[in-house]
Amino acid sequence: MHPTLFSPVTFGRIDLPHRIVMAPLTRSRAGAGNVPTDMSVDYYRQRAGAGMIITEATQISQQGQGYAWTPGIHSAAQVAGWRKVADAVHAEGGRIVMQLWHVGRVSHPVFQPGGAAPVAPSEMDVPGKTFIIDAQGNGAWADIPRPQALDLDGVRAIVADYAHAARNAIAAGMDGVEIHAANGYLIDQFINSNSNRRTDAYGGSIENRTRFLFEVVDAVTGAVGADRVGVRLTPMGRFIGMGDDTPEQTFGHVARALGSRGLAYLHLVEPTTLGVETDTAYDPRWDAIIRLMRALYPGKLLLAGGYDQASATRALAEGRGDAIAFGKLFIANPDLPHRFALGAPLNAPDPASFFGGDARGYVDYPPLPAAA
């Protein structure tokens, strides 16, 4: 029998009652000090019926922030705020892991300690904008300035920050953590040849460009245990200047090396759509790469990228992945697994409310009536 969306599955030490996972979704609604609010507690509680929730990307340090009103996990107040979220999800019988984030060059001096330039593998112009808080306290899009290249001490400090953030996430009650190594952010910037022009031990060869990823993974697994750590990747990603000269070889190497580390899961974002979940452009080599990574990675594979119920069911039946992460569908349908089970109609998401704002488009999407 092929697994279905409603078959249980185990990711490391996390037992999922079904395979409908909530994808990480930046919503830009953190409060003062980048602390989750009571409204965020309600948001995650409403979606506790997911097989597993992956939180919105959460910065591991102040240096790691690149967008307005995104939460952190590096202060005591942030840990306490996330504890309320985890407790609420667990009270509803759910499971929740935290996505750990450092944006690298996709930032702005308004977020950086001392107003410094953002950090990156290499000093080079960055094609794109980020979302800042302007002098009037409003959200505004701004050009990304030229970043500064990390020195070796800076690299080592960030690896330590990942381990510290992972310990904080577990202290906050999370069931695990996901290392965000995708979508054009810091770890992805090291991996991809387009954004890494270093000539030291962290640049040049595939082994060198992936070194930072493996150092982060080893530090995080050493801090909290490999069986509650996942990693998210976007092979073939193009977001904010990404791209690699030899993606099959690069990500094949990554899959093989991660496969030896006993992780809870590997999370791949497929380039099927543009937007919140994928932030990447389609490349016809993707199908070959996912088959390669599936063959080289022996653990559980989580897929995301514009899936609906029918396409997700097919992907599981074909053995393409072991579970499917849904993003925009979970934004608009807090009871998405229940709706899938019943074949019920789905609410449509409101893109105007995706980033920033109040309760509208955040905690006010209606669930099915209890009798449904």
Order of alpha helices (4+ residues) and beta strands (2+ residues): beta-beta-beta-alpha-beta-beta-alpha-beta-beta-beta-beta-beta-alpha-beta-alpha-alpha-alpha-beta-alpha-beta-alpha-beta-alpha-beta-alpha-alpha
